[in-house]
Amino acid sequence: MNIIIVGGGQTGSYLASLLGGDGHVVHVVEQRRGQVTRLEGALGAGVVVCGNGSDAATLEAAGILTADVVVAVTGADEVNLVVSMLAKMEYGVQRVIARVNNPRNSWMFTPGMGVDVGVNQADILARFVREGLDLKDVYTLMRLGLGSQEHAIVQVEVRPGSRACGHMIKDVELPDQTVLVAVERGDEILIPNGDTVLAESDSVIAFTDGAGREKIHRAFS
C-alpha cells in the first residue's frame, strides 16, 4: 500500500520504519529541517518530503494522488484536522487516520471532518487503566465499532483454579455474542471447537460485544 505519514516526530518515524519494514511504500512529510535530516539518515532520502503537511503542493509531492492511507500524527490537532480534510475531501484517500493530542478536541475527529479513525492516546491509556483495575485477567486487544454496539477482540488467561480449566469449551458458560477465536498454548496456536479442552496457562482470544467482557471474566474466574 502507498502510505503518507504527516509528522516526522517519534511516532511518525517509528510508524514509517515499521510499515516500511512490512513492505509498504511510505513517505513522511516533515517541515523541521533538522528532523528531516535525521529522518533521511534513518529512512532514506527518497522517503522524506520536506514541507508543511497542510499544504496541498507538499502532499502532492509526497504522492497523495496515489495514496491508499494518510496518517496525520503531528503534535498540533489543527494541522492533523486540515491534513485529514484535504486527504479525504480533496483527494479522496480511502483511509485517513489522525492523532488526537488534546482529548478535549476528540469530538472534532469525525468522518465529517475527514477522519476515519481518530487515535486519542489519552483515552486509550485511560481505558487500559480502567480495564486493568476492573478485570485484571481480561485484556482488550482491539475495539471495533460494528453496528450500534461496540465490539472487541479480547484476551483472557486460564489461571490456576479457573472454573474453565480442564473443561471443554462447549461446557463453559460463555456470554451470548461471544466467539472463541484462538487458543495460545505455549508455542502452539489452536483453532478451538466445542471439544477443545482448556488447560492452565492457556491464553484465549475471543470476539465479544461490550457486555460480554465482564461475563467472560466471570466464566474464566
Secondary structure as GFF3:
##gff-version 3
##sequence-region A 1 221
A	DSSP	beta_strand	2	6	.	.	.	ID=ss1
A	DSSP	alpha_helix	10	21	.	.	.	ID=ss2
A	DSSP	beta_strand	25	30	.	.	.	ID=ss3
A	DSSP	alpha_helix	33	43	.	.	.	ID=ss4
A	DSSP	three_ten_helix	45	47	.	.	.	ID=ss5
A	DSSP	beta_strand	48	50	.	.	.	ID=ss6
A	DSSP	alpha_helix	56	61	.	.	.	ID=ss7
A	DSSP	three_ten_helix	64	66	.	.	.	ID=ss8
A	DSSP	beta_strand	69	72	.	.	.	ID=ss9
A	DSSP	alpha_helix	77	85	.	.	.	ID=ss10
A	DSSP	pi_helix	86	90	.	.	.	ID=ss11
A	DSSP	beta_strand	95	100	.	.	.	ID=ss12
A	DSSP	three_ten_helix	103	108	.	.	.	ID=ss13
A	DSSP	three_ten_helix	111	113	.	.	.	ID=ss14
A	DSSP	beta_strand	117	120	.	.	.	ID=ss15
A	DSSP	alpha_helix	121	134	.	.	.	ID=ss16
A	DSSP	beta_strand	138	146	.	.	.	ID=ss17
A	DSSP	beta_strand	149	157	.	.	.	ID=ss18
A	DSSP	three_ten_helix	169	171	.	.	.	ID=ss19
A	DSSP	beta_strand	179	185	.	.	.	ID=ss20
A	DSSP	beta_strand	188	190	.	.	.	ID=ss21
A	DSSP	beta_strand	203	209	.	.	.	ID=ss22
A	DSSP	alpha_helix	212	220	.	.	.	ID=ss23
###
